[in-house]
Amino acid sequence: MNNSPFEIFRRNLKPLMVVLIGLAMFSFVVLPALQTYLQRNQGVGDQIKLATFDGKTISEGRVAYLTRNHQSTVRFLRELAEETIRRSGIPKTPGFRYDSQNGQITALGISEMPSERLSVKTLQFASEAKKAGFELDDTAISSWLSSFTDGLMSDGEIDAMLMQSTRNQMGRVHLYEQLRNHLLADLYQRSGFATVAAGQMPIMTPAEEWHNFLKLNREATVDAYGVLVSDYVDKTNASPSEAEIKKVYEAGKDVDSYDQSPDPAFHRRYTANFEYLVADLQTFIDEEAAKFSEEELRAEYERRLAGGEFQIPDDTAAEAAMGGGLDTEVEVLESETVDVAMPTEQEPASAAENGEQPNAEEATAEEATAEEATAEEATAEEATAEEATAEEATAEEATAEEPAADAPAPVEEDQSSRDRIRSMHANGVRLVSMQEEDEEPAAEPEMEEQPAAEPAEAEQADAESEPAVESAELDSPSDAPMAQEADTSDESPAEAETEEVSEVESFEEVRNQIADSLARPIAMERMNSAVIELDSKMRRYFGQKAIHDSNVSIGQKSDPPTPLDLKAMGEALGFRYAAIGPHSELTIADEPIASSLEVGSQQMQRGPSFVTMMYGGVTQQGQPVPRQEIHSPLRTVDDRAGRIYVSWKNDQTDAYTPELDEVRAEVIEAIRFQEARKLAIADAEKLAADANAAAGKDLVDFLPEDQKDQLLTGLGPFSWMDSFGFQGASIGNVPELDSVGEAFMETVFESEVGACGVALNQPERVVYVVKTTGFQPDLDALKARFKEPRERMMAMLAGGGSANEVLRGFYESVDKRTGFEYLREDEDQ
């Protein structure tokens, strides 16, 4: 009997194939559906309840799962669209938008900002769509994907891209679930506000567009006097009734306090205490820089100097040597007679001191030299250069005959003088570039006289560009022989000039720069090593404490780990210690550490902020961030301030609703502040009425003597709303006043010029008596601008109008009909 495995396999081939096919079907069809069901319903009874609607409870775990898959779906659809476009197609699904000019996808057709609240609302609206009779089966979703890929990709290619994009975390079942929910939710929303919006743009009447346009473009100037509500608290009843106390307490016991809200708020937010160690990079650099000796710094200076560092830029030095470049040219033109005549006056004087007689031959030689230089530049400005040469020769002859004469230049000389100065700069540049060629014999016969002519040109250029220096040289009797030796010298005048203007920064000027550059890498290495050491010790303590707490929770005896002395640890490594708190998510904003960001896992890319990491939240990409646990270390960086932090949370208090007895004093204070607000409004209204009724008097005339200096005049101009382009608009700002809001702007812009009105600021702690003193621009100019389509578009994007009220009512009616309630703990909101 043959017991070979191959023989056994051959005899049982058909049963084995049936079993293998069944396993494959189970793995690829049943398991994904089962996984989706388990993930969707895992821990429903144990996890935090996040929201309820239609009598159903949505757990935090399910919402986190949907949010995570939503993010993966958005990333996959973007990659799918890019591949479709690469294949010369374009997605043909509703809502997809592509900017062909910039090559960017601007909209996918579903929401692209994953968040917990969006996931909950998507489930709610998808459920409402199903109630209304809308349904999307797998065939419809497959057809949508085919339109999205423009029919250029098969189902197999789509599945392969999905697995690659999500790293095998999502299959077709998960993708279809996401698309079905989001497409149904989007369909229901569009059906709900089809009559009040065109796509994402609200429909507005022309009157509403004009009103928004004025809010964005009309500006006002005002005078304002603030009446403080706090000044009237002492005039209120210090013992309100118990019924009133209970009424105000019930209204505010579950409301979190907010600086810009006037409503009573007594709910206690989640708070935490923190310890952190902070190091300043500059402090480490200064410490390391102080360790270098002067000899080491000077040796480094000499090494870098030899390598060409610390050189003053050549163009700056050359410009200084040429007398300031174009600025000097302008000065020469303004005083042309003096500057141009100086070299020609000095040359005869020098020649006389050396026993030489100035004659017509010298002028002729100079004329020939100038003509030769002019010939080299004839291709650029031949006629102008010849005119300049003739005029220069005439001027030099007249100067040679009458040295004391100082005749003004003729009118025609303006252009020729400018040309001579430009020619002078050009000759200087040419001589430097042709320096090596001048030292060798010319190959062409017609260029044999060039080496003799160029030094003369250089001398003339030097004389014209540096009259002061040449004057000192020409006063010396030895200058003529030195000028003759220049013809045979190895060093041309251009080289000598370059050496004269070459400058370097002194050691004293760059000492700190050198010390900083030497110390920086050492300081960074030392600081990074210290951070790693601190983080390692803190992380080790966190793990030991977690094990201890786990043992205690199951009744097992365990010794707690030794607490760390962060202050001593940090100071030994050059870090400063600080302990702060308790702080809520809002109050910690004033601490320096709140500006820091997590170090991040990728180079040059920071993670979430310190506040988001410690208090929990959502990243800009929509990823949920769990709250950092107690004694779990966190490294954050403030790049702008040059600081690095190692911190942890050492205590925390969960959010809670306090009992009345705990907050009774706060409740009474809120009641008295409400009463004081009424008194302040009454006094402000009386002041405004008196100012409006009196002719020939101003607002300041009705203020108490000790309050006249509190009147702020000439504020503005400011607009009702500030536009952020296509991102919408926000309430305008008056920096001199405290948190002005909608009520203040309405009073200002709805008043006549010269009239006084009364308005509370946004938190209602100041009552402003405000007088509008002017508007700009005038209405005719605004009406002309309003005709432009872009201006009307910006007006629509500013929001407001009856359409927004209708949309708000639509959402509120859906929430009321479904019994929707968001149960997220208040500290996370």
Secondary structure, 3 states (H helix, E strand, C coil): CCCCHHHHHHHCHHHHHHHHHHHHHHHHHHHHHHHHHHHHHCCCCCCCEEEEECCEEEEHHHHHHHHHHHHHHHHHHHHHHHHHHHCCCCCCCCCEEEECCCCEEEEECCCCCCCHHHHHHHHHHHHHHHHCCCCCCHHHHHHHHHHHCCCCCCHHHHHHHHHHHCCCCCCHHHHHHHHHHHHHHHHHHHHHCCCCEECCEECCCHHHHHHHHHHHHCEEEEEEEEEEHHHHHHHCCCCCCHHHHHHHHHHHCCCECCCCCCCCCCEECCEEEEEEEEEEHHHHHHHHHCCCCHHHHHHHHHHHHHCCCCECCHHHHHHHHCCCCHHHHHHHHHCHHHHHHHHHHHHHHHHHHCCCCCCHHHHHHHHHHHHHHHHHCHHHHHHHHHHHHHHHHHHHHHHHHCCCCCCCCCCCHHHHHHHHHHHHHHHHHHHHHCHHHHCCCCCCHHHCCHHHHHHHHHHHHHHHHCHHHHHHHHCCCCHHHHHHHCCCCCCCHHHHHHHHHCCECCHHHHHHHHHHHHHHHHHHHHHHHHHHHHHHHHHHHHHHHHHHHHHHHCCCCCCCCCCCCHHHHHHHCCCEEEEEEEECCCHHHHCHHHHCEECCCECCECCCEHHHHHHCEECCCCCEECCCCECCCEEEEECCCCEEEEEEEEEEECCECCCHHHHHHHHHHHHHHHHHHHHHHHHHHHHHHHHHHCCCCCHHHHCCHHHHHHCEEEEEEEECEEECHHHCEEECCCCCCCCCCHHHHHHHHCCCCCCEEEEECCCCCEEEEEEEEEEECCHHHHHHHHCCHHHHHHHHHCCCHHHHHHHHHHHHHHHHHHCCEECCCHHHC
